[in-house]
Amino acid sequence: MICSSGLVSCSTFKPIATNFVGYNSDNNNVVVAGPGSAWRLGPICLGLAGRGNAMLVTNGGLVTSTSAFMGGTVGSTSNSVWVNDPGSVWTNTGGVVIGLSGSGNGLTIRHGGMVFAGRDQSSSSVGYNTNSSRNSVLVSDPGSLWFAGASVAVAILAGAILW
């Protein structure tokens, strides 16, 4: 947990090294909470080969990464990112992939939270490979925002419905 104006800056703030939350393990959590609290890192993967890993950015917390993906392998499911409350921001230079190969991964942005991706003109994706399914993005409540980059690719597979 990073809170009370705490700052963690990972030494792997490089485009070739990846930071993991759940490399090959389940139910790991990162919480960045409160104004001035920040986590700065390079690429991030939530659930490379794990399940139920989560990141929560809330009450004005800030996460800055170069790119991100959730659900790296077929068995990596139910990984999630929550960005809640005004002033809570997750920003990525590159794209964000929700469900690279895994299923049931999700991004939720609520109560004025904001997520920015693709500032380098790269794209974001919900469901990347053909075996990823039931991945989702939910943006709700006034002031909430998902800037997905140059484009968003949404895979409509196995009878999925987009609405």
Secondary structure as UniProt FT lines:
FT   TURN            4..5
FT   STRAND          7..9
FT   TURN            11..12
FT   TURN            15..16
FT   STRAND          19..21
FT   STRAND          29..33
FT   TURN            35..36
FT   STRAND          38..40
FT   STRAND          44..46
FT   STRAND          54..58
FT   TURN            59..60
FT   STRAND          62..65
FT   STRAND          68..70
FT   TURN            74..75
FT   STRAND          80..84
FT   TURN            86..87
FT   STRAND          89..92
FT   STRAND          96..98
FT   STRAND          106..110
FT   TURN            111..112
FT   STRAND          114..116
FT   TURN            119..120
FT   STRAND          124..126
FT   TURN            130..131
FT   STRAND          136..139
FT   TURN            142..143
FT   STRAND          145..147
FT   STRAND          152..154
FT   TURN            158..159
//
